Amino acid sequence: MSEENEKIKKDYGAGSIQVLEGLEAVRKRPAMYIGDVGTKGLHHLVYEVVDNSIDEAMGGYCDKIDVIINKDNSITVTDNGRGIPIDYHEKEKKSALEVVMTVLHAGGKFDKDSYKVSGGLHGVGVSCVNALSSHLTAEVHRKGEVWKQEYEIGKPLYEVKKVGQTDLNGTVITFKPDESIFESTDYIYATLQNRMRELAFLNKGIRISLTDERTVDDEGNARFEEFYSDEGLKEFVRFLDQTREPIISDVIYMDGERDGVPVEVAMVYNSAYGENLHSYVNNISTHEGGTHLTGFRRGLTHMLKKYAEESGMLSKLKFEIAGDDFREGLTAVISVKVAEPQFEGQTKTKLGNREISAPVSQGVSEMLSNYLEENPKDAKVIVEKVIVAAQARHAAKKAREMVQRKGVMSNTGLPGKLADCASKDPFKSEIYLVEGDSAGGTAKQGRDREFQAIMPLRGKILNVEKAMQHKIFENEEIKNIYTALGVRLGTEEDSKALDTSKLRYHKIIIMCDADVDGSHIQTLILTFFFRHMKELIEAGNIYIATPPLYLIKKGKNQFYAWSEEERDIKLKELRTSSSTNLSVQRYKGLGEMNAEQLWETTMNPDFRTLRQVGVESAAEADRIFSMLMGDEVPPRREFIEQNAKYANIDI
């Protein structure tokens, strides 16, 4: 970058580094700082380091970030920013680099003069990464010199030292997650790929690369991808909606400051019936929404309603249009930059700053006013879509009321096929949604009646991705799911709101056959939950059962295998130990197991394996469900071909 050395001359030195608290508790209670010690927490380490580089980029000091997954699953993150200060920190009596790397919540982002806004402020800083790494190396290229310090489990191995000369600027962090802390230290390429792509869309003009040294082609080249966006959220929306059919000519877009708040919004209408809103604050996904999302909805509803009324197109409609109607078939991304974000909500992903709502609302109103005036054909198409949505909502309201009356409201009409459990404690109760009556019958025989309920589902449930709302509530299997779970749905203000206060089971387990049809049914059910009961996914209530794929018999003994690899290992082991004939049975359906086998392998809490369903990236999950369950065949075929080697697709 030109003028790099000039930028470094700005007062970004040891005095900019402020210390809030120490590191002591991080290794003792890591989940408090990074969410968990599973896959999510492991990848969060990378995000914390990359966040620092993004902060430099948002400040205008960096335009290139490189992330490398090394062969040993260590991670290297390099940027061309100013480089972490290495000069003496008066308060801490050590190098500023060592302070940043060894003291929790120490960094330039806590000094308002260093960063106007910061994504990393939401996290816990690179020192937390250091504390949870068996080894970390920090290398700083700054003002013509290279400085270095290494650490083991957060403790410096030596003083910060100068190791060379350079004509570059920036920071290089290499860390190896501590295997004694994490359940697994094996990084998933797709997870990092999704986040790096997302960051490139959210920060246009920044080049982010991802290299996987563990995967090489025939010529010995490591897997490599580069993410770059010229148009930012405009390209993001096109990417998310690539498998949906747009009904307007272009993406509606704005990017600018309102009342000192940087606001960027992109939106497009498609022929589908869902509402897909994705909001971000300082690059952090706020999947619980917040004041910026409230502002977006208010601005959208106000301007579209005003235009629709003035156009005279609503004159024949016999009932009021609601806010929901304006968002049907809408895909939008809202990104704001906030100097001091206040987060609330269960997972701290809901923006609470009241002062943000008005600037977003104002910006969206202005954006839409200009677009509707300049694109009258698109404006007419949007209003027609709104009217159809209002009519469908009116029909869906009656269908919803039928669902409510059937079971939830009266507490009498539980579905006839539901075999309920004895326990009335939701926290101890679980329900299996089972593919087919045959498997449902076996599950009823094999279950523990005290806390396990069984709900057989007949065939493939409705594909909600392509269905209008009233058709969804008229579907018998979906009505039964709503009624059995005991959830309430829809209010006058928000017809898609879900009230889970009377949820009857806190474990909802999807149990399907281990074949192609079973996978399809499982995806249909997951699509339904993602689109209409996402609150249950976010609360951690949804699970997938994992029945075995193979039964291996050797004489009177029998063994189960959940994968081909596991089957082959067991067969090799048994053939080595004895020459007795072996037989292998491939389970194609749950009905091939008797009640005892199903209990032993798939339902017994002491031995079963349940996979909890979660959403790492709402935007990516939205895109994948749209691709898998939508009308476009080529992208779905390509996705399946690329992922066919995996028995299950993690979403």
BELGI-V604494 format. One record per pair of residues at least 24 apart in sequence whose C-alpha atoms are under 7 Angstrom apart, sorted by sequence separation. I is the first residue (numbers start at 1). J is the second residue. D is the distance in Angstrom with one decimal. If there is no record, write none. Layout:
I_J_D / I_J_D
This chain:
103_127_5.9 / 104_128_6.3 / 130_154_4.8 / 144_168_7.0 / 205_229_6.0 / 246_270_4.1 / 247_271_6.2 / 431_455_7.0 / 433_457_6.6 / 435_459_6.8 / 56_81_5.9 / 101_126_6.1 / 102_127_5.0 / 141_166_6.7 / 204_229_5.0 / 205_230_5.7 / 245_270_5.3 / 246_271_6.3 / 301_326_6.4 / 53_79_6.0 / 101_127_4.4 / 204_230_5.4 / 244_270_6.3 / 245_271_5.7 / 554_580_6.8 / 50_77_6.8 / 100_127_6.4 / 141_168_6.0 / 142_169_5.1 / 200_227_5.8 / 204_231_6.3 / 422_449_6.3 / 423_450_5.7 / 554_581_6.4 / 141_169_4.7 / 142_170_6.6 / 200_228_5.4 / 201_229_5.6 / 204_232_4.7 / 421_449_5.2 / 422_450_4.8 / 423_451_5.5 / 554_582_4.9 / 101_130_6.6 / 141_170_5.1 / 200_229_6.0 / 203_232_6.4 / 237_266_6.6 / 421_450_5.4 / 422_451_6.3 / 553_582_5.7 / 554_583_6.7 / 140_170_6.1 / 141_171_6.1 / 197_227_5.6 / 202_232_5.8 / 237_267_6.6 / 421_451_5.1 / 553_583_5.2 / 621_651_6.0 / 140_171_4.6 / 201_232_4.6 / 202_233_6.3 / 421_452_5.3 / 552_583_5.8 / 553_584_6.4 / 139_171_5.8 / 140_172_6.4 / 201_233_5.8 / 233_265_6.8 / 234_266_5.4 / 421_453_4.8 / 552_584_4.6 / 139_172_5.0 / 233_266_5.6 / 420_453_4.5 / 508_541_5.9 / 509_542_6.1 / 510_543_6.2 / 511_544_6.3 / 551_584_5.8 / 552_585_6.4 / 138_172_5.9 / 139_173_6.4 / 201_235_7.0 / 419_453_5.5 / 420_454_6.6 / 507_541_5.1 / 508_542_5.0 / 509_543_4.6 / 510_544_4.8 / 511_545_5.1 / 550_584_6.7 / 551_585_5.0 / 138_173_4.8 / 201_236_5.7 / 419_454_5.1 / 498_533_6.9 / 506_541_5.5 / 507_542_6.2 / 508_543_6.0 / 509_544_5.4 / 510_545_6.0 / 514_549_6.7 / 550_585_5.5 / 551_586_6.6 / 137_173_5.8 / 138_174_6.7 / 418_454_5.9 / 419_455_6.5 / 507_543_7.0 / 509_545_6.2 / 550_586_4.6 / 615_651_6.5 / 137_174_5.2 / 418_455_4.7 / 549_586_5.9 / 550_587_5.7 / 136_174_5.6 / 137_175_6.4 / 417_455_6.3 / 549_587_5.3 / 136_175_4.2 / 417_456_6.6 / 135_175_5.8 / 136_176_6.4 / 135_176_5.5 / 133_175_6.2 / 134_176_5.8 / 133_176_5.2 / 134_177_5.9 / 133_177_4.2 / 134_178_4.5 / 132_177_6.1 / 133_178_4.6 / 132_178_5.8 / 102_154_6.1 / 275_327_5.7 / 275_328_5.2 / 548_601_6.9 / 274_328_5.6 / 275_329_5.6 / 276_330_6.1 / 277_331_5.8 / 278_332_6.3 / 279_333_5.7 / 280_334_6.2 / 281_335_5.9 / 282_336_6.4 / 547_601_6.4 / 273_328_5.4 / 274_329_5.2 / 275_330_5.2 / 276_331_4.7 / 277_332_4.9 / 278_333_4.8 / 279_334_4.6 / 280_335_4.7 / 281_336_5.1 / 282_337_4.9 / 547_602_5.2 / 59_115_6.3 / 84_140_6.4 / 273_329_4.8 / 275_331_6.3 / 276_332_6.4 / 277_333_6.0 / 278_334_6.3 / 279_335_5.8 / 280_336_6.4 / 281_337_5.7 / 282_338_6.6 / 546_602_6.2 / 83_140_5.4 / 272_329_5.0 / 281_338_6.8 / 545_602_6.5 / 83_141_5.8 / 271_329_5.9 / 83_142_5.5 / 270_329_5.0 / 82_142_6.5 / 269_329_5.4 / 270_330_6.4 / 290_350_4.8 / 291_351_5.8 / 326_386_5.4 / 269_330_4.6 / 288_349_5.7 / 289_350_5.1 / 290_351_4.3 / 291_352_6.0 / 325_386_5.2 / 328_389_6.5 / 460_521_5.5 / 463_524_6.0 / 268_330_5.9 / 269_331_6.4 / 287_349_6.2 / 288_350_4.9 / 289_351_6.6 / 290_352_5.9 / 291_353_6.4 / 295_357_4.2 / 299_361_4.2 / 303_365_5.6 / 55_118_5.5 / 267_330_7.0 / 268_331_5.5 / 286_349_4.5 / 291_354_6.1 / 294_357_6.3 / 295_358_6.0 / 298_361_5.9 / 299_362_6.3 / 461_524_6.6 / 546_609_6.1 / 55_119_6.5 / 267_331_5.6 / 268_332_6.5 / 285_349_7.0 / 286_350_5.5 / 292_356_5.8 / 296_360_5.8 / 300_364_6.3 / 325_389_5.2 / 464_528_6.0 / 545_609_6.8 / 546_610_6.3 / 95_160_6.9 / 267_332_4.1 / 291_356_6.2 / 292_357_5.0 / 295_360_5.2 / 296_361_5.2 / 299_364_5.3 / 300_365_6.3 / 303_368_6.7 / 325_390_5.3 / 415_480_5.7 / 545_610_5.1 / 266_332_5.6 / 267_333_6.5 / 291_357_5.0 / 295_361_4.3 / 299_365_4.8 / 303_369_6.6 / 544_610_5.7 / 545_611_6.6 / 266_333_5.5 / 543_610_6.1 / 544_611_5.1 / 51_119_6.1 / 52_120_6.2 / 265_333_5.8 / 266_334_6.8 / 292_360_6.2 / 296_364_6.3 / 543_611_5.4 / 544_612_6.5 / 51_120_5.0 / 265_334_4.7 / 321_390_6.0 / 414_483_6.2 / 415_484_6.5 / 543_612_4.4 / 264_334_6.1 / 265_335_6.3 / 414_484_5.9 / 542_612_6.1 / 543_613_5.5 / 14_85_6.0 / 264_335_5.2 / 399_470_6.1 / 542_613_5.6 / 13_85_5.3 / 48_120_6.5 / 263_335_6.1 / 264_336_6.4 / 540_612_6.8 / 14_87_5.7 / 263_336_4.7 / 396_469_5.8 / 400_473_6.0 / 515_588_5.7 / 540_613_6.9 / 8_82_5.8 / 13_87_6.8 / 14_88_6.1 / 15_89_6.6 / 262_336_5.7 / 263_337_6.9 / 396_470_3.8 / 399_473_5.5 / 431_505_6.3 / 514_588_5.8 / 540_614_6.8 / 14_89_5.0 / 48_123_6.7 / 262_337_5.4 / 308_383_6.2 / 395_470_5.8 / 399_474_6.0 / 408_483_5.9 / 430_505_5.0 / 513_588_6.4 / 514_589_6.1 / 261_337_6.5 / 393_469_6.9 / 403_479_6.1 / 407_483_5.2 / 429_505_5.0 / 430_506_6.1 / 431_507_6.4 / 432_508_6.2 / 433_509_6.0 / 434_510_6.4 / 435_511_6.5 / 513_589_4.5 / 537_613_6.3 / 538_614_6.5 / 48_125_6.0 / 49_126_5.7 / 261_338_6.7 / 392_469_6.7 / 393_470_7.0 / 396_473_6.8 / 426_503_6.9 / 429_506_6.4 / 430_507_4.5 / 431_508_5.1 / 432_509_4.7 / 433_510_4.9 / 434_511_4.9 / 435_512_5.1 / 513_590_5.4 / 537_614_5.9 / 48_126_6.0 / 392_470_6.3 / 408_486_5.4 / 426_504_4.9 / 427_505_6.6 / 429_507_6.8 / 430_508_5.9 / 431_509_6.1 / 432_510_5.9 / 433_511_6.0 / 434_512_6.0 / 17_96_6.9 / 23_102_6.9 / 408_487_6.9 / 426_505_4.5 / 427_506_5.3 / 432_511_6.5 / 23_103_5.6 / 403_483_6.9 / 408_488_6.8 / 426_506_5.5 / 22_103_5.1 / 23_104_5.1 / 202_283_6.5 / 14_96_5.2 / 21_103_6.7 / 22_104_5.2 / 21_104_5.7 / 21_105_6.5 / 45_129_5.5 / 199_283_6.8 / 20_105_5.7 / 19_105_6.5 / 20_106_6.3 / 83_169_6.0 / 19_106_4.6 / 82_169_5.6 / 83_170_4.2 / 84_171_6.6 / 18_106_5.6 / 81_169_6.0 / 82_170_5.2 / 83_171_4.9 / 17_106_6.3 / 18_107_6.1 / 80_169_5.5 / 81_170_4.4 / 17_107_5.0 / 18_108_7.0 / 80_170_4.1 / 81_171_6.9 / 17_108_4.9 / 33_124_6.6 / 79_170_5.3 / 80_171_6.8 / 16_108_5.5 / 18_110_6.3 / 79_171_5.6 / 18_111_6.6 / 78_171_5.8 / 79_172_6.7 / 17_111_6.8 / 78_172_4.4 / 237_331_6.9 / 16_111_5.8 / 77_172_5.7 / 78_173_6.5 / 237_332_6.5 / 76_172_6.9 / 77_173_5.3 / 237_333_6.8 / 76_173_5.6 / 77_174_6.5 / 263_360_6.5 / 16_114_6.7 / 76_174_4.2 / 261_359_6.9 / 527_625_6.5 / 75_174_5.5 / 76_175_6.7 / 74_174_6.9 / 75_175_5.5 / 233_333_6.6 / 259_359_6.1 / 74_175_5.5 / 75_176_6.5 / 258_359_5.0 / 12_114_6.4 / 26_128_6.7 / 74_176_4.3 / 73_176_7.0 / 74_177_6.8 / 27_131_6.5 / 26_131_6.7 / 27_132_6.3 / 258_363_6.7 / 73_185_6.7 / 73_186_6.1 / 254_367_6.2 / 73_187_6.4 / 249_378_6.9 / 248_378_5.2 / 5_143_6.7 / 42_182_7.0 / 64_206_5.9 / 65_207_6.3 / 66_208_5.7 / 67_209_6.0 / 68_210_5.8 / 69_211_6.1 / 70_212_6.5 / 71_213_5.3 / 42_185_6.8 / 63_206_4.7 / 64_207_4.8 / 65_208_4.8 / 66_209_4.8 / 67_210_4.9 / 68_211_4.7 / 69_212_4.8 / 70_213_5.1 / 71_214_4.7 / 37_181_6.7 / 38_182_6.0 / 63_207_6.1 / 64_208_5.9 / 65_209_6.5 / 66_210_6.2 / 67_211_6.3 / 68_212_6.0 / 69_213_5.9 / 70_214_6.6 / 37_182_4.9 / 38_183_5.4 / 39_184_7.0 / 37_183_6.2 / 38_184_6.7 / 442_591_6.9 / 446_595_4.3 / 445_595_5.7 / 446_596_5.7 / 439_590_5.5 / 439_591_4.7 / 442_594_6.5 / 443_595_6.3 / 446_598_6.6 / 447_599_6.3 / 438_591_6.0 / 442_595_5.1 / 446_599_5.2 / 443_598_7.0 / 447_603_6.9 / 465_626_7.0 / 119_282_4.6 / 118_282_6.1 / 119_283_5.8 / 465_629_6.1 / 466_630_6.6 / 117_282_7.0 / 119_284_6.5 / 465_630_6.4 / 324_494_6.6 / 272_466_6.6 / 273_468_6.0 / 117_337_6.4 / 117_338_6.0 / 117_339_4.5 / 116_339_5.8 / 278_619_6.5 / 241_623_6.9 / 240_623_5.1 / 243_626_6.5 / 243_627_5.6 / 243_630_7.0 / 243_632_5.8
